[in-house]
Amino acid sequence: MATGFVLITTAPGSEHDVRNSLDSVEHVASRWMLFGEYDLIAKVQADDEFTLTRVIVEEIRSISGITNTKTLIGAEL
């Protein structure tokens, strides 16, 4: 299983709308509001890295209100 954490910056006032939109993305396992440099973090899980990156690039980054993302992909060592 592939796991990634997406740190999300939103336009001012868009935090709740973005959080609610993340609920409709199939591979988002959980999401939390943050205080600090980023507004939200989403845990994304998929069967493989191809699906994981597709979801992040095509489904998450295209959500209205998101201005920037930073993705951390977990590695099994």
C-alpha positions as MATLAB code, in Angstrom:
seq = 'MATGFVLITTAPGSEHDVRNSLDSVEHVASRWMLFGEYDLIAKVQADDEFTLTRVIVEEIRSISGITNTKTLIGAEL';
ca = [
       0.000    0.000    0.000;
       1.214    3.507   -0.843;
       0.704    6.325    1.648;
       1.158   10.050    1.219;
       0.532   13.111    3.334;
      -0.528   16.260    1.507;
       0.085   19.579    3.267;
      -2.406   22.087    1.880;
      -2.508   25.879    1.815;
      -5.873   27.414    0.994;
      -7.148   30.811   -0.027;
      -8.265   32.807    3.016;
     -11.680   31.612    4.186;
     -11.642   28.460    2.021;
     -10.453   26.028    4.678;
     -13.850   24.513    5.477;
     -14.878   24.176    1.823;
     -11.599   22.453    0.943;
     -11.897   20.141    3.958;
     -15.430   19.183    2.896;
     -14.284   18.598   -0.699;
     -11.572   16.229    0.525;
     -14.321   14.026    1.989;
     -15.473   13.152   -1.541;
     -12.004   12.018   -2.721;
     -12.032    8.217   -2.546;
      -8.441    7.650   -1.401;
      -8.340   10.342    1.295;
      -8.207    8.238    4.465;
      -8.374   11.221    6.835;
      -7.827   14.968    6.951;
      -7.192   17.530    9.673;
      -7.243   21.308    9.986;
      -3.875   22.768   11.007;
      -2.592   25.956   12.562;
       0.630   27.395   11.195;
       2.226   27.405    7.764;
      -0.348   24.983    6.293;
      -4.131   24.992    6.662;
      -4.895   21.274    6.192;
      -3.203   17.906    5.992;
      -4.681   14.916    4.185;
      -3.596   11.301    4.521;
      -3.957    9.551    1.167;
      -3.760    5.772    0.758;
      -3.854    3.713   -2.425;
      -2.835    0.261   -3.608;
       0.141    1.606   -5.577;
       2.183    4.774   -6.072;
       0.725    5.404   -9.538;
      -2.804    5.648   -8.122;
      -1.559    7.682   -5.172;
       0.117   10.295   -7.342;
      -2.809   10.396   -9.788;
      -5.241   11.137   -6.950;
      -2.998   13.865   -5.565;
      -2.322   15.557   -8.898;
      -5.705   15.152  -10.591;
      -8.214   15.114   -7.733;
      -6.741   16.935   -4.747;
      -4.652   19.680   -6.348;
      -7.585   20.669   -8.578;
      -9.939   21.399   -5.643;
     -11.140   24.990   -5.741;
      -9.623   27.045   -2.943;
      -6.295   25.225   -2.778;
      -3.411   27.578   -3.528;
      -0.439   25.331   -2.750;
       0.397   21.755   -1.742;
       3.415   19.873   -0.484;
       3.355   16.092   -0.619;
       5.295   13.699    1.578;
       5.285   10.095    0.343;
       5.930    7.376    2.895;
       8.518    4.705    2.200;
       8.642    1.168    3.522;
      12.242    0.309    4.353;
];
